[in-house]
Amino acid sequence: MKAYDFNGVHTALVTPLREGKVCKKDTERLIEAQIAGGVQGVVAVGTTGESPTLDTDDHIDFIRLVAKKVEGRIPVIAGSGSNCTEEAIDLVRRSDKAGAVAHLQVAPYYNKPSQEGLFRHFSAIAEVTHHPIILYSIPGRCGIAIEIDTVARLYEKYPHVCAIKEAGGSCDRVSRLYQKLGAEYCILSGDDSLTLPFITCGATGVISVASNLIPAQVVTLVQSALKGQWTEAIALNHKLYPIFRDLFIEPNPVPCKYAMHRWEMLSSPEVMLPLCEMTDASKIQLSATLEELKRTVG
């Protein structure tokens, strides 16, 4: 797999739960809906998949379940990052055996390593897999960014560290990444609401939360933008913006699971503690947005 294979929409899958356990039936339905919607790939057990609260065996079992159902039709990217290098290495090795064909590697959180520490962390991970690695820079959750020089240094030494999920909220940073790394390096938006402006700066896709709910519409938005069909892309982005916004009205993936349950895409909106159900006020707001979405987009 080369970097260009990451262009387009990759869904950061929710992990369907039922009575505290992964719901296999809902998971299989979700995957078929994603493929029917035209997404280019799926991420199993990222933040949206509640990676912080799935134990390691359940984490790997879910990746295996997704890979088995996908059957090679689209890439399965494993959320295999950790703030412990040895744990990340173990997750990568086990994810490879479970059927993942790429890895999403988040910046180590809480312990806040230096840029040299980040380089050594990701280097150690790159040494144990030949599969492509997508770096994940999200300073709002991790407390640190993966600096552009560090990204470039990793790409130079390890060509399979060939993409980044950029969730720092800055078009300027996307432009600087593009200028530094060139068109062959894949930049993916980490925020649905910023996908369109990021594409104008050099990004070529998104790792999306909203595509759990509306895969075909997110795919249409991204493909229209990548083809330079700006009138269509801008108009659709305006229609989708309210759901992009309200899927984060409370901590992800709580609103997304509520919306999917309301649309009968999940049999339960369950999340694992310390996440919990939405407030009544948020449910009212999100429900109104869903009704408007059905009216304007279908």
N, C-alpha and C positions, 0 to 999 in steps of 0.2 A: 504494500500500500504506500502510495506517495502522498505528499501534502495536499495535492489538488483533490484527492478523494474526500477531503473534509469539507469541500465547498458545499454550501447549501444549508439545509436544516437538519440538525441532529437533536432529537428530543431527549431532554433530561428526564427520564422516566420517573414518575412516582412509583413507590413500592406499594401495591395494593395490599391492604390488610383486612383480616376478618377475625375478630375475637383474639387479637394479639398475634396472629400468625399470618405469614404471607399467603395471600389468596391466589392459588395457581390459576383458577378459572378466570378471574378478573385480569390477571397478568397476561394470559394468552389472548384474551379479547383485546386488551390494550395494544399488544404488539401487532395483531392483525389490523387494527384500526390505523396504527401508525404507517404500516406498509401500504395499506389502501390509500392513505392520505398523501403518499408520495414522499415521505421524509427520506433523507439520504442516509440516516443512521440513528442509533439510539445510544444513550449513555445509561448504563445500569449502575445504580447505587452511588450516584453523586449526592450532593446536598439535597436536591429535590427528592431523591430516593431515601432520605433519612439515614445516610451513612453513619452519622455520629452515634445512632442508637441501635443499629443492627449489630448483633454480635458477629464475630468473624465468620463462623460457619454459615450463618444465615446470609451474610454478605456474599460469600462465594456461591452458596446454593442458588441465590437469586440470579447471579450472573450466569450460572449454568442453565437455569430454567429459561432465561431470556435467549441465550445462545441456541439452545435446543429448539425453541419455538421459531426463532428467526431462520434457522437452517441455511445460513449463508446468504440470504437474500439481500441483506444490508449489513453494514459493519456494526458490531457490538463493541462499544467502547466501555471499558471498565473504570468506574470510579475507584481507583486503587491508591489514593494518596493518604498520607498520614504526617503528623508532625514528629513521628519517630521513624528514622530512616530504615531501621531493621524491619519494623512493621510494614512499611511501604514496600520494601523488597519482597517480603513474604506475600503480601497481597498481590503484587505483580506476578510472582511465580505461580501462585494458585489460580489467579484469574486467567493466565495464559492456558493453564491446563483445563480450566472450565469452559474455554471457548471464546474468550475475548480476543479481538484482533487489533486493539489499540488501547491506550491508557490515558486517563485524565488525571493529571498529577497536580494537586493543589499545593500552593505555598504552605510550608509548615506554619501552623497557627499557634498562638499563645507563647511559645518559646522564642519567637521573633529572632531567628538567626540573621547574621550579617549576609551581605551579598556573596562573600566567599563561602559562607556556610551553605547558602542556597545552591551555589554552583556544585559544591561537593555532594550535597544531598541528592540533587537530580542526576549528577554524574554516576553516583553509586547505583541508582535505579536504572539508568540507561545501560549500564554494564550487564544487567541480568536479563534483558529482553531485546529481541530484534524487532518487536512490534513498534509502530509509531507511538510517540508520546506527545500529548497535548498538555502544555503547561497551563496552569490556571491561576491567574493573578487576580485576587479579590481582596484588596487591602481593607475593605470595610469589615470583613469577617476575620481576616488573618492578622491584621495589624501591620502588615508589611506588603510592599509590592515587589514583584520580580522585576528588577530594573532592566531597561532595554539593553544595556551593555552585557548583562548576565544572560539574557535571552540569546543575544548574538553569539556570545562565547560558547554557550551550550550547543547551538546549532552548528557552529564551526567544527566543534570536536565530535559531536554526535548528530549526524545528518537526520537520524530518525526522531530526534527531538525537534519536530518540524512544524509545530503549530502552537497557538496560544489562544486560550479562552480569556478574553479581556473584559473584566468586570469592574474596572476602576472608574467608569463613567465619563471618560475624557476622550473627546474626538481628537484633541491635540496629541494625546499619547498614541492613538491608533495611527495618526499620520506619521509620527516619529518612528513607530515600529515599521511601518511600510517603507519609509525612506531608508531606514537602517538595514532592513532584511530583504527587501525586494519583493517582487510579485510572486516568487516561488514559495515564499513562506506564508502559511495560512493563518490569517487572523480571523477569529470568530467572536462575535459579540456575545457577552455573557448576560445581556439584558435585552428582553424583547423590545422594550420601548426605545432602545437606542440602536436597534439593528439597521434601520434605514440610514440614519446619519453616519453610522460607522462604515457602512458600505461605500458611501461617498468619499470616505477617507482611506479606503483600501482594504477593508474587511471583505470577506467573501462568503459569509454565512453567519449562523447563530447556533449556539447550544441553547435550546428554547424550553421554557416552562410552559408557555401558552400552547405549544403544539401538542401537549398531552390532550388538550380539550378541543383544539381546532387545527389539526395538522395540515389539512389541505389549504386553509386560508393563509397560514404562516408560510407554507411552501410557495404559494402564489405571490405573496409579498416579496419574498427573497428572490425568486426567479425573475420577477418583473424588474426589480432593481438591478440584478446582475446583467440583465439584457438591455439595460438603459431605457426601459419603458417607465420613465419617471412619472408621467401623469397618472398612470394606473397605480404605480407603487405608492405615490403620495396619497392618492384618494383612499386606497385600501388601508394605509397606515393610519389615516385619520379615523376610519371606521373601527379599527382594531385597538386604537390607543386606550379607550376606556377599560377594556378587559386586560390589556397589558398592565395598566395601572392597578386595577382592583385585585388582580391575582397576588398582589403584594400588600394588600390592605392590612394583613396580619402576617406573621412569619410563614415563609414558604416551607412546606407545600400545603399548609392548612387550607388556604382559600382555593387552591387548585383542586384538592381532593373534594372539598365541599361542592364546587362547581361540577365536577365530574359525577359525583353522586347525584346531584340534582338533575343532571341530564342522563341519568341511568347508565353511565359508563363504568361506574364502580358500584358494587353492592353495599359498600360502607365508606364513609368519609374518614375512617379511623386514622389517627396518627399516634405515634409513641411519645410518652413523656420523655423530656419535659415539654414537648409541644402538647397543645390541647385544642379543643374545639373553639370555633370562632364565637365572638360575642353576638348577641342578637342584632345589635346595630350594624355590625359588619355583614351579617347574613342578609339583612334587608338591602343594604347598599349593593352587595355583589349580586343578589337575585335580580335587582332592577337592571343592573348592567347586563346580565345574561339575557334578560327579556329583550333589551334594546339590541343586543348583538344578534339575536335570532331574527329580529325585525329588519335590521339593516344589511346583514350578511347572509343569514340563512343557515 
